[in-house]
Amino acid sequence: MKKKTNTQITVIKSSAKAKKELQIIGKSLKGKELFSQKVESAKKILSSVKSLPV
């Protein structure tokens, strides 16, 4: 069940087993590049930009 709080943080109630599984998944993803194609595309686009509007 989801509960919205005033600070726009979503709290999701879950079992201890689900929390443990999410921790394992989080640790396995930490430090990995998940969107390498998007990052390369952004680098290519930004390399051609001479100055950014402020």
N, C-alpha and C positions, 0 to 999 in steps of 0.2 A: 504494500500500500504506500502510495506517495503522499507526502505532506509538504505543502509549500509554506515557507517561512517568510517573514517580512524582509529578510536580507537576500531574497532570490536564490537561496540555497535549497536544493531539493533533497529531502531526507527520505531514504528508502529503507524500510525495515526488511531485514533478511536474517536468515539463520546463521549460526556460527560456522556451519560447513560452507555456506555460500560466501561468507566473508573471507574464510581461509582460502577458498579457490580463487577469489578475486585478488587477494594478496599475492598468490603464486603467479597469476597471470600478469599482474602489474610488475612484479620483479623481473619476469621474463621479457617484458617489453621495454623496461628501463634502459635508456641509452641507445635504442635502436632507431634507425631512420625509417619511419613508417610511410612517408610520402615522398620517396626519392624522386619520382618523375615530376611531381609538383614543385619540389625544391629546385630541381635543375631548370625547369621552365621559368621559374621566378628569377633565378640567377641570370639566365640568358636575357630576359626582358630588362632586368635592372642594370645589366652591364652596358646596355645601349643607351640608358638614360644619362644625360649629361648633368642635369640638375633637377631636383625635386621642388615643386612649388611649395612655398611656406605659407 
